[in-house]
Amino acid sequence: MEEEISLVELFNIFKKRLGLIINMVLVGLVLSAAYTFFIATPSYSATTQLLVNRTQETEVIQRADIDTNVQLINTYSDIIRNPVILDPVIEELNLETTTDNLKDKINVTTENNSQVFSVQVNSDNPYTAADIANTTATVFQNNLATIMNVDNVTVISEAIANTNPISPNNLLNVIIGIVSGGIIGIGVVFLLEFLDTSVKDDRFITEELSWNNLGHISVMTPEELKRENHPSFSQKTTEVRTSRSRV
């Protein structure tokens, strides 16, 4: 029974302050939209793919050669994001950045048991991202023989500038703003209700204070007050006729 009453009270609280919750949701929507469309810097991605070839020329591809090439990809991933590759990339493209910052923009990914791996570059400019990805792949390919004394990497797919940003996610940010505004609104409603110490019904008087309820004072609407203060036309006519008859 207490749970049902609590649910009813909870519903009444939300109903009473529904306007506040709606306003907070709108505020969250406006703030998230303003950040997403006017403040956040879009990020673009470009990807180039490289193939690790066989380490030796034979008529038959040996399983051991494939396994060796796949294992080499982990080593190649570390080399690509090493200053020995990134410093020449910065110099060739005249980038105004440091090696560590450029390293954070580059990701090397591969599929399980695949000889193909990808170099993905994120940047606030789609064409810069493509140039960095292609230049990194070229510098790595040209210097691999010097670094590891092998020449078994081929660029199979060059990066192309993609003008569709990968972030921010407009829809997701707006949804997060709406949900956050709703949660904050509900929190404010509970806070206001907790700070409100006024007597809301007679249960508090009878149950909490153990006082007797001596009665209720009816609340009159403005229309009822108007009718009480201003008698109807028929009542006025009757009063006039009575007074005349008395005269």
N, C-alpha and C positions, 0 to 999 in steps of 0.2 A: 504494500500500500504506500509506504514511504517512497519507494522508487517511482511509482506512478505519479505521486505528487511532485517529486523532484523533477521529473520529465515535464510535467505541466508547467511548473515554475520556470524551468529552463526555456521552454517554448515562449512563455509570456515575456521573459527578459529579452529574447531575441526579437520578438514581435515589437516590443516597446522601443527598442533601439535599432530597428532595422535600417533606418535612414543613416545612422552612423556607420554601420557595417558597409552599406552600399557606397558611401562617400569614401571610405578607406580603400575599398576595392578600386574605385575610379582613380584615386590618388596613386595607388600602386600601378595601375595600367598606364597612367600618364607618365610617371617617372621611368618605368621600364621602357616605354616607347621612346621617350626623349633620350635616354641613354643609348638605346639600340640604334636609333636612326640618326642621331646628331652628335653623340659623344664618342661612342666606341669606334675604334679604328678597325676597318675591315682587314681580314687576313686572307691571303690567296696562296694557293698551293700549285706546285708544278713537279712533275715526276718524270725521271728518265730511267730506262731499264737497261741493265747490262747482263751479259751472258758469260759464264765461266766455261771456257772451252776445254776440250781434252788437253791434258798436259803433254801428250805425245801423239804423233801421227801413226795410227795403226788402222788396218782395214776393219777390225772389229772393235767396237766400244766395250771396254772392259768395265765390269761392275766396280772394281776397285778404283778405276779412274774417276767414275762418277761420284763415288763416296768421298774421294779426296777433294774433288772440286767443290762439293757441297760443304765440306768442313772448312775449306779455304775462305768461304764467304764470311764467316765470323771474323777471320783475320782481316779480310778486305774491309769489313765494316769499320774496324778500328782505325785502319790506315786512312780511309776516306775522311774521317772526322779528326785527323791528326794535323797539326800545323804544317807538316811537310807537304800536305796537299792544299790546305786551306790558305796558307800564306801566298802561294802563287795565284790562287783564285782571286784573292783580295787585290793583289797587285795588277793582275790582268784586267779586272773589271773596274779598277779604281774605286773600290767600295770604301765608304767612310764608316768602317766598323772594325771591331777587334776580332781576333781569332776565336775567342770564347763566345762572343755574341753570334758569330757565323756558325759555330759548332752547334749552338742551341737551335738554330733554324733548320739543321739538316738531320734527317732521319733515314736510316738504312733498314729496309724491310725485305723479308724473303719468305717464301712458302716452304713448308716442310718437304725435304728431299727434292728440292728444285735447284737447278743450276742458274736460274734467273733471279737476280735481286734488283731492288729498286732504290733509287736515291731520290727522296722527297724533300723539297725545300719549301718552307713557308716564309712569306714576306708580305709587307703591306702594299707591294706593287706586283701585279701579276707578271709583268714582263721582266722585272728584276728577278723574280723567283725562277722563271724559265732560264734566264741567262746564267744564274748561279748553278742550277742543276746541270745544264749542259756543259758549262765550263769545268765544274767539279769532275764530271765523268770523263771529260777529255784529258784533264791534267792527271787524273788517277791512271787512266789507261796509258798515257805517255810515260809516266814515271814508274810504273809497276815493275818494268824490267830492271830498272836501276835499283829499286828498293828490295825486291825479292828474287831477282834473277829469273823471272818467269814472264811469259807474255801470252796469257791465256784468257784475256778479258776483251769482249767486243761489245760496243754500244749497239743495241738492237732497236731502241726506241728513244728518240730525242724528246725532251720536254717541250710542251707547247703552252703558251700563256693562256691561262683560263681566267676569264674576267668574272666568273661567278665565285664570290667569296665563300670560304669554308667556315668563317666565323665573322661576326656573331650570328647565332641562330635566332633570326627575328621572331619566329613563332614561339620558340621555347622561352625566350626572354620575356615576351609579353605574357605567356601563361604563368611564368614564375612571378612576374609582377602582380598579376591578378590574385594568385594564390597567397602570396605574401601579404598583400593588402587585406585580403579576407581574414587571414590569421591574426594580423595586427589589430584589425577591427574587432574581432571576437575577444582578443585579449583586453582591449580598451573597454569593451562592454562589461566584461567580468570585473575589471578594476573599478569602474564607476559604480557597479552594483555593490561591490564589496565596501567601497567608501561611503555609500549611501546609508546613513544610519536612521533615516526617517521611518516612521511606522507605516507600513503598507497595507495591513489588514488587521482584523480583530483577533486573529490567531496569536499574534505576538503578545497582545495584551492578556489574553486568557491563558495561553500555554506557557509563555516565557515569564511574564510578570505575575501570573496567578491572580489577576484582578478580575472583577466581575464586569461583564458588559451590560451597561445600563440602557443601552439603546443606540439607535443610529440617527444621524442627521442627514436627511435627504438632500441630495444635490439637485437644484432646479436649473433647468436650461434657461437661456435668455428669453425664449418664447413663453415659457411658463411664468417667468417673472413679469413679463409684459402683460400677460393676461391677468395676473393677480393685481397689478398696479393700475390697470386700465380696464374697468368693467365693460362688458359688451354693450352694444347699442340697445338691445332689448332690455337689459337691466337698467340702463339710463332712462329709457322711455317709461318703464314701470315706476321708477322713482319719481319722475316728473309728474306722472298722473296721480300718484299717491299724494304728493305735496299739493297739487291743485285741489284734489277732493277735500283735503284738510282745510284749505283756505275757504 
